[in-house]
């Protein structure tokens, strides 16, 4: 019986047709079964999912009770169940580093944003949010199945892994503005927790940067700050 997700589970699931299709396309080897709701239209999408499941020897099951247990949204008509997997970072690629992220929705939004700007490698410093939480998957709109990610016990462990990277911590205490640098690759863009940001010790790592904004607010929220940084680094790279 499939129950509500727990971080300790060896599997997770997608909630919705679009997410389940992304799972079937991008991580077919991990899929264990797909449930569909009795009210799902038997259209081309349904037929594609049935055919794909048959190709993968994956059960394609009608079961409304599963939806009653797992989905809080009335318009959820497909659920894909998959086994969690490990997915190491590419050591020479640019990295996004999240230090102790705690909000699943924010993490999913960030994953979707980073993929949109050509960054496919995410490092997460523990304790941190769960990439495989269905809330993260939903917020990412399935982008999570297109990235590489690794968890590290602390930032020093990540630095040992990424010795060639130029580190750019984003901090309110930084003196250098994001718009005043020429980035060096490969780079690591480092962001702190939604509530506390990065501790002052990160001022001693690489080139700390600040995203300047009006004093009417005390800070930008994390997904927006990440989006601005990724856009600017992509823009500057394109101009080189």
C-alpha positions in Angstrom: 0.0 0.0 0.0 1.3 3.4 -1.0 1.3 5.9 1.9 2.1 9.5 2.4 5.8 10.3 1.7 8.4 10.1 4.4 12.0 11.1 3.9 13.2 7.7 5.1 11.3 5.9 2.3 13.3 4.3 -0.5 10.8 5.5 -3.0 8.9 8.7 -3.9 6.1 9.7 -6.3 5.0 12.4 -8.7 1.6 14.0 -8.3 0.1 15.0 -11.7 0.1 14.1 -15.3 2.8 16.5 -16.4 5.2 15.4 -13.7 4.5 11.7 -14.3 5.3 12.1 -18.0 8.6 13.9 -17.1 9.4 11.0 -14.8 8.7 8.4 -17.6 10.7 10.3 -20.1 13.7 11.3 -18.0 14.0 8.5 -15.4 12.3 5.5 -16.9 14.6 3.0 -15.3 13.5 4.2 -11.8 9.7 3.9 -12.4 8.0 1.1 -10.5 4.3 1.8 -11.3 1.9 4.4 -12.5 -1.6 5.0 -11.1 -4.3 6.8 -13.0 -7.7 8.2 -11.8 -10.9 6.8 -13.2 -11.8 10.4 -14.2 -8.7 10.8 -16.4 -9.6 11.2 -20.0 -8.7 8.3 -22.2 -7.1 10.6 -24.7 -3.7 10.6 -26.5 -1.9 11.5 -23.3 -3.4 8.5 -21.5 -2.6 6.2 -24.5 1.0 7.5 -24.5 1.4 6.7 -20.8 -0.2 3.3 -21.2 2.1 2.5 -24.1 5.2 3.8 -22.3 4.4 1.7 -19.2 4.0 -1.4 -21.4 7.4 -0.7 -23.0 9.0 -0.4 -19.5 7.1 -3.4 -18.1 5.6 -1.0 -15.5 2.1 -1.6 -14.1 -0.4 1.0 -15.2 -3.2 0.8 -12.6 -6.5 2.5 -12.1 -6.9 3.2 -8.4 -8.8 6.1 -7.0 -8.1 5.3 -3.4 -4.4 6.0 -3.9 -5.3 9.6 -5.0 -7.5 10.0 -1.9 -4.6 9.2 0.3 -1.8 11.1 -1.5 -3.2 14.1 -3.3 -4.6 17.2 -1.8 -5.6 18.6 -5.2 -8.8 17.6 -7.0 -7.2 17.9 -10.5 -4.5 15.2 -9.9 -5.1 12.3 -12.3 -1.8 10.5 -12.5 0.8 9.4 -9.9 4.1 7.9 -10.8 6.0 5.8 -8.2 9.8 5.6 -8.5 12.8 4.4 -6.6 15.1 7.1 -5.3 18.5 7.3 -7.0 21.9 8.8 -6.5 23.1 11.4 -9.0 26.6 12.8 -8.5 27.6 16.3 -9.6 29.8 16.8 -12.7 33.0 18.0 -11.1 34.0 20.4 -13.9 30.5 22.0 -14.3 29.3 25.2 -12.7 27.5 24.5 -9.5 24.7 26.0 -7.4 25.2 25.4 -3.7 22.4 25.6 -1.2 23.4 25.7 2.5 20.8 24.2 4.8 17.7 24.9 2.6 14.5 24.1 4.5 11.6 24.9 2.2 10.5 22.2 -0.3 8.6 24.7 -2.4 11.5 27.1 -2.7 13.9 24.2 -3.5 11.7 23.1 -6.3 11.4 26.6 -7.7 15.2 27.0 -7.6 15.7 23.7 -9.4 13.4 24.8 -12.2 15.1 28.2 -12.4 18.7 26.8 -12.4 17.8 24.4 -15.2 16.3 27.3 -17.2 19.7 29.2 -17.0 21.7 26.2 -18.0 22.9 25.1 -14.6 22.3 21.4 -14.0 24.4 20.7 -10.9 23.0 21.3 -7.4 25.0 20.8 -4.2 23.1 20.7 -0.9 24.8 21.2 2.4 23.2 19.2 5.2 20.9 19.6 7.0 18.9 20.4 4.0 15.6 19.9 2.2 14.7 16.7 0.4 15.0 16.7 -3.4 12.6 13.8 -3.6 9.9 15.2 -1.5 6.7 15.3 -3.7 6.4 19.0 -2.8 9.8 19.7 -4.2 9.1 17.7 -7.3 5.8 19.5 -7.9 7.4 22.9 -7.4 10.2 22.0 -9.9 7.6 21.1 -12.5 9.6 17.9 -13.2 12.9 19.8 -13.6 14.3 17.7 -10.8 14.6 14.7 -13.1 16.9 16.7 -15.4 19.6 17.8 -12.9 22.5 16.2 -11.0 22.7 16.7 -7.3 24.7 15.6 -4.3 24.5 16.1 -0.5 27.5 17.1 1.6 27.8 16.9 5.3 29.3 20.4 5.5 30.7 23.1 3.3 34.3 22.0 3.8 33.4 18.6 2.3 32.0 20.4 -0.7 35.2 22.5 -1.1 37.3 19.3 -1.1 35.2 18.0 -3.9 35.2 21.2 -6.0 38.8 22.4 -5.6 38.9 24.0 -9.1 35.8 26.1 -8.5 35.7 29.8 -8.0 33.4 30.3 -5.0 30.9 33.2 -4.9 28.9 33.3 -1.6 25.9 35.6 -1.7 25.7 37.7 1.5 24.2 40.9 2.8 27.6 41.6 4.5 29.5 41.4 1.2 31.2 44.5 -0.2 31.3 43.5 -3.9 28.2 44.0 -6.0 27.0 41.2 -8.3 27.2 43.6 -11.2 30.9 44.6 -10.6 32.6 41.3 -11.3 33.7 39.3 -14.2 33.0 35.6 -13.3 35.6 32.9 -13.5 34.6 29.4 -14.5 33.9 26.8 -13.2 32.1 28.6 -10.5 30.0 27.8 -7.4 27.2 30.2 -6.5 26.5 29.7 -2.8 23.3 30.7 -1.0 22.2 30.3 2.6 19.1 29.3 4.4 15.9 31.2 3.7 15.7 32.6 7.2 19.3 33.2 8.2 21.4 33.4 5.0 25.0 32.5 5.2 27.1 32.8 8.4 29.8 35.4 8.5 32.5 32.7 8.1 31.6 32.5 4.5 33.1 36.0 4.0 36.5 34.2 4.0 35.5 32.0 1.0 36.1 33.1 -2.5 34.5 36.4 -3.6 31.4 37.2 -1.5 28.8 39.1 -3.5 25.8 41.2 -2.7 22.7 41.8 -4.8 21.9 45.4 -4.2 18.3 46.5 -3.7 16.4 49.4 -2.2 16.4 49.8 1.5 12.6 49.5 1.6 13.1 45.8 2.1 15.7 43.9 4.2 16.4 41.1 1.8 15.2 39.3 -1.3 13.6 35.9 -0.9 15.8 33.0 -1.8 14.4 31.8 -5.2 14.4 35.4 -6.5 18.0 36.0 -5.4 19.1 32.8 -7.0 17.3 33.7 -10.2 18.9 37.1 -10.4 22.4 35.6 -9.7 22.0 32.9 -12.4 20.7 35.4 -14.9 23.6 37.8 -14.3 26.2 35.1 -14.5 24.7 33.7 -17.7 24.5 37.3 -19.1 28.1 38.0 -18.2 29.3 34.7 -19.6 27.5 35.4 -22.9 29.2 38.8 -23.1 32.8 37.3 -22.8 
